[in-house]
Amino acid sequence: VQLVESGGDLVQAGGSLRLSCAASGDTFDDVAIGWFRQAPGKEREGVSCIHNIDGKTYYTDSVKGRFTISTDNAKNTWYLQMNNLKPEDTAVYYCAVGYAYYYCSEYFSRFAGEYDYWGQGTQVTVSS
């Protein structure tokens, strides 16, 4: 399994970016997909997750109303649309996939270490 993120960039506060995660090596028929981020000197944080079958989503409080997670199951590509970006959103963003339903739940950030595969990350920098 290989996950490749793209779409990271330098943007001004208030701007938007769409991150993509291209997945290969499996059919990904029923998986939990997560987006995580890590800023310098900070712990990894769960941003959002989605079940690709029922579409149920979860978001960390700081991004609710600004970020949207989605999937294109036909393309095995997963997205994180980020609007109204803030300097505190600056981080390396990672996508991950897991094969247990509970990996994407209200407490999905706690299960980060159990996700099965991770991408290499893409840098998002938001200037003030």
C-alpha positions in Angstrom: 0.0 0.0 0.0 1.2 3.4 -0.9 -0.2 6.8 0.0 1.0 10.0 -1.7 -0.1 13.4 -0.4 0.0 16.5 -2.5 -1.4 20.0 -2.5 0.5 21.6 0.4 1.7 25.1 -0.2 2.4 28.5 1.3 -0.8 30.6 1.5 -1.9 33.7 3.3 -4.3 33.6 6.2 -7.8 33.4 4.9 -6.8 31.4 1.9 -7.7 27.9 0.8 -5.9 24.7 -0.1 -7.0 21.2 -1.1 -4.9 18.4 -0.1 -5.0 15.1 -2.0 -4.0 11.6 -1.0 -3.6 9.1 -3.8 -3.8 5.6 -2.6 -2.6 2.4 -4.3 -1.9 -1.2 -3.6 -5.3 -2.2 -2.3 -9.0 -2.0 -3.2 -9.7 0.0 0.0 -13.2 -1.3 0.1 -14.0 -0.5 3.7 -11.5 1.7 5.4 -11.1 4.5 7.8 -9.2 7.4 6.3 -7.6 10.0 8.5 -5.8 13.3 8.0 -3.3 14.2 10.7 -0.9 17.1 11.2 2.2 17.8 13.1 3.6 21.3 13.7 7.2 21.9 14.8 7.6 21.2 18.5 4.1 19.8 18.8 2.5 16.4 19.0 0.7 14.9 16.1 -2.9 15.9 16.0 -5.9 14.3 14.3 -7.6 16.7 11.9 -10.4 14.7 10.4 -11.4 11.2 9.4 -14.0 9.5 7.3 -15.3 6.1 6.6 -15.3 5.6 2.9 -18.4 3.3 2.9 -20.9 5.2 5.1 -19.3 8.6 4.7 -19.4 9.3 8.4 -16.9 12.1 9.3 -15.3 13.6 12.4 -13.3 16.8 12.8 -11.1 18.2 15.5 -12.8 21.3 17.0 -10.3 23.8 15.7 -11.1 23.0 12.0 -14.9 22.5 12.2 -16.7 24.6 9.7 -13.4 25.3 7.8 -12.2 21.9 6.6 -14.0 19.2 4.7 -12.9 15.7 4.2 -14.1 13.7 1.2 -13.3 10.6 -0.9 -13.4 9.6 -4.5 -13.7 5.9 -4.1 -13.5 5.3 -7.9 -10.1 7.0 -8.0 -8.9 5.8 -4.5 -8.1 9.4 -3.8 -9.0 11.2 -0.6 -9.2 15.0 -0.1 -9.0 17.6 2.6 -10.5 20.9 1.6 -9.1 23.6 3.8 -10.8 27.1 3.8 -10.2 30.2 5.9 -6.7 29.0 6.8 -5.1 30.4 9.9 -1.4 30.6 10.8 -2.0 27.9 13.5 -2.9 25.5 10.7 0.7 25.5 9.7 2.0 21.9 9.9 3.0 18.9 7.9 -0.2 17.1 6.9 -0.4 13.3 6.6 -3.1 11.0 5.3 -3.4 7.6 6.8 -5.6 4.5 6.2 -6.8 1.9 8.7 -8.9 -1.2 8.4 -10.8 -1.1 11.6 -14.0 0.9 11.8 -13.4 2.3 15.2 -10.2 4.1 13.9 -12.5 6.8 12.7 -14.7 7.8 15.7 -15.2 10.7 18.0 -11.7 10.0 19.5 -10.0 9.2 16.3 -6.9 11.2 17.2 -6.1 8.7 19.9 -6.0 5.9 17.4 -3.4 7.6 15.2 -0.8 5.0 16.1 -3.0 2.2 15.0 -3.6 3.4 11.4 -2.1 0.9 9.1 -0.4 3.0 6.4 0.7 6.6 6.2 1.8 9.0 3.5 5.0 10.9 3.5 3.3 14.2 4.4 2.8 17.6 2.7 3.8 20.9 4.1 1.1 23.6 4.7 2.4 27.0 5.7 -0.1 29.8 6.4 1.4 33.3 6.7 -0.3 36.0 8.7 
